[in-house]
Every structure is written in structure tokens, then in C-alpha cells.
Amino acid sequence: QLQFVESGGGLVQSGGSRRLSCAPSGFTSHNYNIGWFREAPGKEREGVSCMSGSSFSTRYADSVKGRFTMSRDHAENTVYLEMTSLTPEDTARYYCAVEWGIESADCILNPKVGQYVAWGQGTQVPVSS
């Protein structure tokens, strides 16, 4: 079963930073489109950031632009999400997933529209006020 393993979560104070990591378990994500998503209590899963496979261009949700940075280390087969200036509104479980077989010039941020698979268990990021 294709699945990512997310790590790096933990309690953060408002204004703090955190770096999340995401690595595939038992497979290589190649240059397929990949994304970070989050799910807060009582809310639907939303796209946070995505990176296209062919151009490595990134998209960010308006709520995290200028604060979050997504990067990809192909040698390590790992994707990162650097989060800064965190607020309690960023409290959520964070997931990554891949659009298997899709290596396009642009990526889709909406998890309901994109063909994302290999969802992991996520990593929890609580931000205290």
C-alpha cells in the first residue's frame, strides 16, 4: 500500500516555527506532483501547498503565503514544509500526498480536485496562543 510518513509535528507557541517532513514508505515519489494538506477539528481537509513535478513550481493557500515554504529533496526522497509565524489558526493535522503518475507543469491545491493518493497518518501541529 502506497503511503507517506509525515513527521515533525508538535506543540508550538504562537509566532513560532516548525518544519515538517514527509517521506514515502516503500516507494519513490519520482517527479510526480505532491502536496501538503491539513485538517483542523470540525473542518474539511484543505490544501496548504503543492509542488508540480515537471517545473517544481509551487502553490500556496492564501492563508499561508509568505509564512510557509515547501521544498523537495529528490536525493532524500523527502518533502518538507517550513512553517513560520504560526498562529492558533494553523492548528491542524498535516498530511502529504502525491498525484501518482502526474508530472505536470502546475499542481492542484484542492484535495477534492487533485488525484492525490498515498495519504499518511499525518502529523499533529497544535499552536498555542
C-alpha positions as CSV (number, residue, x, y, z in Angstrom):
1,Q,0.0,0.0,0.0
2,L,1.4,3.4,-1.0
3,Q,1.6,5.6,2.0
4,F,3.6,8.6,3.1
5,V,5.0,9.1,6.6
6,E,4.7,12.6,7.9
7,S,6.8,13.8,10.9
8,G,7.9,16.9,12.7
9,G,4.7,17.9,14.4
10,G,4.4,19.0,17.9
11,L,3.3,21.8,20.2
12,V,4.4,25.3,19.0
13,Q,3.8,28.7,20.6
14,S,2.1,31.3,18.5
15,G,4.7,33.1,16.5
16,G,7.0,30.1,16.4
17,S,8.2,27.9,13.6
18,R,8.2,24.2,12.7
19,R,9.5,22.1,9.9
20,L,7.5,19.1,8.8
21,S,8.9,16.2,6.8
22,C,7.2,13.7,4.5
23,A,8.7,10.6,3.1
24,P,7.2,7.8,1.1
25,S,7.1,4.4,2.7
26,G,8.5,1.7,0.4
27,F,8.2,3.6,-2.8
28,T,9.7,6.6,-4.7
29,S,7.6,9.6,-5.4
30,H,9.6,10.3,-8.6
31,N,8.8,13.7,-10.0
32,Y,5.1,13.4,-9.5
33,N,3.1,16.4,-8.3
34,I,3.0,16.4,-4.5
35,G,1.1,18.4,-1.9
36,W,0.8,19.3,1.8
37,F,-2.7,19.4,3.3
38,R,-4.2,20.0,6.7
39,E,-7.3,19.1,8.6
40,A,-8.4,21.1,11.6
41,P,-11.1,19.9,14.0
42,G,-14.5,20.3,12.6
43,K,-13.2,21.5,9.2
44,E,-12.7,19.9,5.9
45,R,-9.2,18.9,4.6
46,E,-7.7,21.8,2.8
47,G,-4.7,22.3,0.6
48,V,-1.7,24.1,2.1
49,S,0.9,23.9,-0.6
50,C,1.7,21.8,-3.6
51,M,4.7,21.4,-6.0
52,S,4.5,20.5,-9.6
53,G,6.5,17.5,-10.8
54,S,7.9,18.9,-14.0
55,S,8.6,22.6,-13.3
56,F,8.9,22.4,-9.5
57,S,6.6,25.4,-9.2
58,T,4.7,25.8,-6.0
59,R,1.3,27.0,-5.0
60,Y,0.2,28.1,-1.5
61,A,-3.1,28.7,0.1
62,D,-3.7,32.4,0.7
63,S,-3.7,31.8,4.5
64,V,-0.1,30.6,4.5
65,K,1.5,32.6,1.7
66,G,4.7,34.3,2.9
67,R,4.8,32.1,6.0
68,F,5.1,28.5,4.7
69,T,7.7,27.2,2.3
70,M,7.5,23.8,0.6
71,S,10.7,22.1,-0.7
72,R,11.6,18.8,-2.1
73,D,14.9,16.8,-1.7
74,H,15.0,14.3,-4.5
75,A,18.1,12.6,-3.2
76,E,16.5,12.1,0.1
77,N,13.1,11.3,-1.4
78,T,11.6,13.7,1.1
79,V,9.4,16.7,1.0
80,Y,9.4,19.5,3.6
81,L,7.1,22.2,4.8
82,E,8.8,25.0,6.6
83,M,6.2,26.9,8.7
84,T,6.9,30.2,10.3
85,S,4.9,32.9,12.2
86,L,2.5,30.2,13.3
87,T,-0.9,31.2,14.8
88,P,-3.6,29.1,16.5
89,E,-5.5,29.1,13.2
90,D,-2.7,26.9,11.8
91,T,-3.6,24.2,14.4
92,A,-4.3,21.0,12.4
93,R,-3.1,17.6,11.4
94,Y,-0.9,17.9,8.4
95,Y,-0.7,15.4,5.6
96,C,1.1,14.9,2.4
97,A,0.0,13.0,-0.7
98,V,1.1,12.5,-4.3
99,E,-0.7,12.7,-7.6
100,W,0.6,9.3,-8.7
101,G,1.7,9.3,-12.4
102,I,1.1,13.0,-12.8
103,E,4.1,15.1,-13.6
104,S,2.6,18.4,-14.8
105,A,3.8,22.0,-15.1
106,D,1.3,23.1,-12.5
107,C,-0.2,21.4,-9.4
108,I,-3.7,21.4,-7.9
109,L,-4.1,22.6,-4.4
110,N,-7.7,21.4,-3.8
111,P,-7.5,17.8,-2.5
112,K,-11.0,17.2,-3.9
113,V,-10.0,18.1,-7.4
114,G,-6.5,16.7,-7.5
115,Q,-5.9,13.0,-7.8
116,Y,-4.0,12.6,-4.6
117,V,-3.2,9.2,-3.2
118,A,-0.9,7.6,-0.6
119,W,-2.2,9.7,2.3
120,G,-0.3,9.1,5.5
121,Q,-1.4,9.2,9.1
122,G,-0.5,12.9,9.3
123,T,1.4,14.8,12.0
124,Q,-0.3,17.0,14.5
125,V,0.7,20.6,14.9
126,P,-1.1,22.4,17.8
127,V,-0.3,26.1,18.1
128,S,-0.9,27.6,21.5
129,S,-1.9,31.3,21.9
